[in-house]
Amino acid sequence: FLGVTPGTKTVVIRKMDDGSLNYFIARGRDIYLGDPDVAPATNPEVSAAIRATVDGSGVAAGNTLAEYGIKYLFVKNPAPESLVRTIDGLGGYVRNSATTDGITWRVVGNTDRLVFTSVTGGVAALPTNEISSNFTTSSEGTVRLAENYDRSWQMINNGKLVKKYRNGNGLPEFKIEEAGDYLLIHDGTARRGWLSLQFIVFLSCIVMALPGGRRKRDRAMP
């Protein structure tokens, strides 16, 4: 999408043939085996915020999307004029670009993927890539990651795992108990192994369903 930074989360709204509206969340690049899931997958709060945006009642809808690290809202052409006027009139969105493909709005607010909140209430964005982050904190606090809660997300300090829990929005949050250097990683080994096992089982079922596979199995029976 023109005007959208690659790799950022974008809500894409499109008009279906029957006149209804559909949406999905895109990251701006292909997803690879072992990558963390796009967040949020089917979160009711995000769905409610998008519905409220569409019907014009979402005064705080942009704040909800920002909490989940969604930076842009994109309406594919043909974009209903009434919907465009509604979004333009809502607080929380700023028109970013308009092309033959559609219209993009930027979500106002703290849409950063990884955010540190100190015990005094100070908020700061932390540098991060798709699967890791190295950062230093100068005080205690919490670190919120705008991704699906996943046991593969781990944070390390001085060789020890940092306590992780699910916050009120269902996102992974880490408790920072002391100032220092921290490493956030996503270990996709377990997910790759599980997906590989599913593929092997699926492939085995196909082979056994083939005529040749059935004959071989029948010959092995007494």
QUIURFEN-V732553 format. One record per pair of residues at least 24 apart in sequence whose ideal C-beta (glycine too) atoms are under 10 Angstrom apart, sorted by the first residue. I is the first residue (numbers start at 1). J is the second residue. D is the distance in Angstrom with one decimal. If there is no record, write none. Layout:
BEGIN
I&J&D / I&J&D
END
This chain:
BEGIN
1&26&8.2 / 1&28&7.6 / 1&72&7.1 / 1&74&5.1 / 1&76&9.2 / 1&96&9.0 / 1&97&7.9 / 1&99&8.3 / 1&101&7.0 / 1&102&7.3 / 1&103&9.6 / 1&104&5.5 / 2&74&9.5 / 2&96&8.7 / 2&97&5.0 / 2&98&8.7 / 2&99&4.9 / 2&100&9.6 / 2&101&7.1 / 2&102&9.0 / 2&103&10.0 / 2&104&6.9 / 3&72&7.9 / 3&74&9.2 / 3&95&9.6 / 3&96&4.6 / 3&97&3.4 / 3&98&9.0 / 3&99&8.3 / 3&103&9.7 / 3&104&5.0 / 3&105&9.6 / 3&106&8.1 / 4&28&6.3 / 4&71&7.7 / 4&72&5.1 / 4&74&7.1 / 4&96&7.6 / 4&97&8.2 / 4&104&6.0 / 4&106&8.9 / 5&71&7.3 / 5&72&8.3 / 7&71&9.9 / 7&113&9.4 / 7&129&8.6 / 7&130&6.9 / 8&69&8.2 / 8&70&8.3 / 8&71&4.5 / 8&72&6.5 / 8&107&9.9 / 8&111&8.1 / 8&113&8.4 / 9&38&7.0 / 9&39&7.4 / 9&40&9.2 / 9&65&8.7 / 9&68&7.5 / 9&69&5.5 / 9&70&4.6 / 9&71&6.2 / 9&72&7.7 / 9&107&9.4 / 9&111&8.2 / 9&113&8.2 / 9&146&7.7 / 9&147&9.5 / 10&70&7.0 / 10&71&6.8 / 10&72&4.2 / 10&73&7.2 / 10&74&5.4 / 10&104&7.9 / 10&105&9.9 / 10&107&9.2 / 11&46&8.0 / 11&49&8.9 / 11&50&6.2 / 11&53&8.5 / 11&65&6.6 / 11&68&9.7 / 11&70&5.7 / 11&71&9.4 / 11&72&7.2 / 11&73&5.0 / 11&74&6.9 / 11&75&9.2 / 11&105&9.4 / 11&107&8.4 / 12&72&9.0 / 12&73&8.4 / 12&74&5.0 / 12&75&8.0 / 12&76&6.5 / 12&102&8.4 / 12&104&9.8 / 13&50&7.3 / 13&53&8.4 / 13&54&7.2 / 13&73&7.2 / 13&74&7.0 / 13&75&4.8 / 13&76&7.0 / 13&79&8.3 / 13&80&9.6 / 13&83&7.6 / 13&87&9.1 / 13&102&8.7 / 13&103&9.8 / 14&74&9.0 / 14&75&7.5 / 14&76&4.1 / 14&77&8.9 / 14&78&9.3 / 14&79&8.8 / 14&102&8.2 / 15&75&8.4 / 15&76&7.4 / 15&77&8.8 / 15&78&6.3 / 15&79&7.4 / 15&80&6.2 / 15&83&8.4 / 19&80&9.0 / 21&50&9.0 / 21&51&9.2 / 21&54&6.0 / 21&75&8.9 / 21&80&8.0 / 21&83&7.5 / 22&76&9.8 / 23&47&8.3 / 23&50&5.5 / 23&51&9.1 / 23&53&9.5 / 23&54&8.6 / 23&73&9.3 / 23&74&9.6 / 23&75&9.4 / 25&50&9.4 / 25&65&9.6 / 25&68&8.7 / 25&70&6.9 / 26&72&9.2 / 26&74&8.1 / 27&130&8.6 / 28&71&9.6 / 28&72&8.9 / 29&130&8.6 / 31&130&9.9 / 32&130&9.3 / 32&188&9.0 / 32&192&9.8 / 33&188&7.7 / 33&191&8.1 / 33&192&5.6 / 33&195&6.2 / 33&196&8.3 / 33&199&9.7 / 34&131&8.7 / 34&152&8.9 / 34&186&8.5 / 34&187&8.9 / 34&188&3.0 / 34&189&7.4 / 34&190&9.1 / 34&191&5.6 / 34&192&4.2 / 34&193&9.2 / 34&195&7.9 / 34&196&9.8 / 35&130&6.8 / 35&131&7.3 / 35&186&8.1 / 35&188&6.6 / 35&191&8.3 / 35&192&9.6 / 36&130&7.4 / 36&131&6.7 / 36&145&9.3 / 36&147&5.5 / 36&148&7.0 / 36&150&5.9 / 36&152&7.0 / 36&153&7.2 / 36&172&10.0 / 36&186&5.0 / 36&188&7.3 / 36&191&8.3 / 37&147&7.3 / 37&148&4.5 / 37&149&9.6 / 37&150&6.6 / 37&152&9.7 / 37&191&8.6 / 38&147&8.2 / 38&148&7.5 / 39&68&6.4 / 39&69&6.9 / 39&70&9.0 / 39&113&9.2 / 39&145&8.5 / 39&146&6.1 / 39&147&4.2 / 39&148&4.2 / 39&149&8.5 / 39&150&8.8 / 39&170&8.9 / 39&171&7.2 / 39&172&9.2 / 40&65&10.0 / 40&67&9.9 / 40&68&5.4 / 40&69&9.1 / 40&70&8.8 / 40&146&8.6 / 40&147&8.5 / 40&148&6.1 / 40&149&9.4 / 40&169&8.4 / 40&170&7.0 / 40&171&7.9 / 41&148&5.9 / 42&148&10.0 / 43&68&7.0 / 43&148&8.6 / 43&169&7.9 / 43&170&6.4 / 43&171&9.3 / 44&170&9.4 / 45&168&9.7 / 45&169&6.6 / 45&170&8.1 / 46&70&7.5 / 46&169&9.3 / 46&170&9.9 / 49&92&9.3 / 52&90&8.9 / 53&83&8.9 / 53&86&7.6 / 53&87&6.4 / 53&90&6.5 / 53&92&8.3 / 53&93&7.7 / 53&105&9.4 / 54&80&9.4 / 54&82&9.8 / 54&83&6.3 / 54&86&7.1 / 54&87&8.3 / 55&83&9.5 / 55&86&7.6 / 56&82&9.1 / 56&83&9.1 / 56&85&9.0 / 56&86&4.5 / 56&87&8.6 / 56&89&7.3 / 56&90&6.9 / 57&86&9.6 / 57&90&9.1 / 58&86&9.1 / 58&87&9.2 / 58&90&6.2 / 58&91&9.2 / 58&92&7.5 / 58&93&9.4 / 59&90&7.1 / 59&91&6.2 / 59&92&7.6 / 60&90&9.7 / 60&91&8.3 / 60&92&7.1 / 60&109&9.9 / 61&87&9.7 / 61&90&7.1 / 61&91&9.2 / 61&92&6.1 / 61&93&8.5 / 61&107&9.2 / 62&87&9.7 / 62&90&7.2 / 62&91&6.9 / 62&92&2.1 / 62&93&5.5 / 62&94&9.3 / 62&105&8.8 / 62&106&9.5 / 62&107&5.2 / 62&108&5.5 / 62&109&6.2 / 62&111&9.3 / 63&91&9.2 / 63&92&6.2 / 63&107&8.7 / 63&108&8.3 / 63&109&5.5 / 63&110&9.1 / 64&92&8.9 / 64&107&9.5 / 64&109&9.3 / 64&169&8.5 / 65&92&7.9 / 65&93&9.0 / 65&107&5.1 / 65&108&9.6 / 65&109&8.1 / 65&111&7.7 / 66&92&7.9 / 66&107&5.3 / 66&108&7.2 / 66&109&3.4 / 66&110&5.8 / 66&111&4.6 / 66&112&8.9 / 66&146&8.9 / 67&109&7.9 / 67&110&8.1 / 67&111&8.5 / 67&115&9.4 / 67&144&8.4 / 67&146&7.3 / 67&167&9.5 / 67&168&9.8 / 67&169&5.8 / 67&171&7.8 / 68&107&9.7 / 68&111&8.6 / 68&113&9.8 / 68&146&5.4 / 68&147&9.0 / 68&148&9.7 / 68&169&7.0 / 68&170&9.1 / 68&171&7.1 / 69&107&9.5 / 69&110&9.3 / 69&111&5.9 / 69&112&7.0 / 69&113&4.8 / 69&114&8.6 / 69&115&8.9 / 69&144&9.3 / 69&145&8.3 / 69&146&2.7 / 69&147&7.4 / 69&171&8.5 / 70&107&5.8 / 70&109&9.9 / 70&111&6.5 / 70&146&8.0 / 71&96&9.6 / 71&106&6.7 / 71&107&5.6 / 71&109&9.6 / 71&111&4.5 / 71&112&8.9 / 71&113&9.1 / 71&146&9.9 / 72&96&6.8 / 72&97&9.6 / 72&104&5.6 / 72&105&6.7 / 72&106&5.9 / 72&107&6.4 / 72&111&8.7 / 73&103&8.8 / 73&104&7.2 / 73&105&4.5 / 73&106&8.0 / 73&107&6.3 / 74&101&8.5 / 74&102&5.7 / 74&103&7.2 / 74&104&4.9 / 74&105&7.7 / 75&101&9.9 / 75&102&5.3 / 75&103&5.2 / 75&104&8.1 / 75&105&8.1 / 76&101&6.7 / 76&102&4.3 / 76&103&8.7 / 77&101&6.1 / 77&102&4.8 / 77&103&7.9 / 78&102&8.9 / 79&103&5.7 / 110&144&9.9 / 110&146&9.8 / 111&146&7.9 / 112&144&9.3 / 112&146&7.6 / 113&144&9.4 / 113&145&6.9 / 113&146&5.0 / 113&147&7.5 / 114&143&6.6 / 114&144&7.5 / 114&145&5.6 / 114&146&7.5 / 114&147&9.1 / 114&174&9.9 / 114&184&7.0 / 115&141&9.9 / 115&142&8.8 / 115&143&7.1 / 115&144&5.0 / 115&145&8.2 / 115&146&7.8 / 115&173&9.6 / 116&141&5.8 / 116&142&7.4 / 116&143&5.2 / 116&144&8.1 / 116&174&9.5 / 116&176&7.3 / 116&182&9.3 / 117&141&5.2 / 117&142&5.2 / 117&143&7.9 / 117&144&7.1 / 117&173&9.3 / 117&176&9.1 / 118&142&8.6 / 118&176&8.6 / 118&179&9.9 / 119&176&8.9 / 126&182&8.8 / 126&184&8.3 / 128&184&7.0 / 129&184&9.9 / 130&186&8.0 / 131&184&8.8 / 131&185&6.8 / 131&186&4.3 / 131&187&8.9 / 131&188&7.3 / 132&183&7.1 / 132&184&6.0 / 132&185&5.0 / 132&186&6.9 / 133&182&8.0 / 133&183&7.4 / 133&184&4.1 / 133&185&8.3 / 133&186&9.8 / 134&181&7.4 / 134&182&7.5 / 134&183&5.6 / 134&184&7.8 / 134&185&9.7 / 135&181&7.6 / 135&182&5.7 / 135&183&8.4 / 135&184&7.7 / 136&179&7.8 / 136&180&6.9 / 136&181&5.1 / 136&182&7.2 / 137&176&5.5 / 137&178&8.3 / 137&179&5.3 / 137&180&6.7 / 137&181&8.4 / 137&182&6.7 / 138&179&5.1 / 138&180&9.1 / 139&176&8.0 / 139&178&8.8 / 139&179&5.6 / 140&175&8.4 / 140&176&5.6 / 140&177&5.9 / 140&178&6.5 / 140&179&7.3 / 141&174&9.6 / 141&175&8.4 / 141&176&4.9 / 141&177&9.2 / 141&179&9.4 / 142&167&8.3 / 142&173&5.5 / 142&174&6.6 / 142&175&5.9 / 142&176&6.3 / 143&172&8.9 / 143&173&6.8 / 143&174&4.5 / 143&175&8.3 / 143&176&6.1 / 143&182&7.5 / 143&184&7.6 / 144&169&8.6 / 144&171&6.0 / 144&172&7.7 / 144&173&4.9 / 144&174&8.1 / 145&171&6.3 / 145&172&4.8 / 145&173&7.3 / 145&174&7.7 / 145&184&7.2 / 145&186&9.5 / 146&171&6.1 / 146&172&9.1 / 147&171&6.9 / 147&172&6.5 / 147&186&8.3 / 148&172&8.1 / 149&173&9.1 / 150&186&7.3 / 150&187&9.6 / 150&188&9.4 / 150&190&9.6 / 150&191&8.1 / 151&187&8.9 / 151&190&7.6 / 151&191&9.5 / 152&185&8.5 / 152&186&5.3 / 152&187&4.8 / 152&188&6.1 / 152&189&7.9 / 152&190&6.2 / 152&191&6.2 / 152&192&10.0 / 153&184&7.2 / 153&185&7.7 / 153&186&5.5 / 153&187&8.3 / 154&183&8.7 / 154&184&7.5 / 154&185&5.5 / 154&186&7.7 / 154&187&6.3 / 155&182&5.8 / 155&183&6.9 / 155&184&5.0 / 155&185&7.8 / 156&181&9.4 / 156&182&7.0 / 156&183&4.7 / 156&184&8.0 / 156&185&7.2 / 157&181&7.1 / 157&182&5.1 / 157&183&7.7 / 158&182&9.3
END
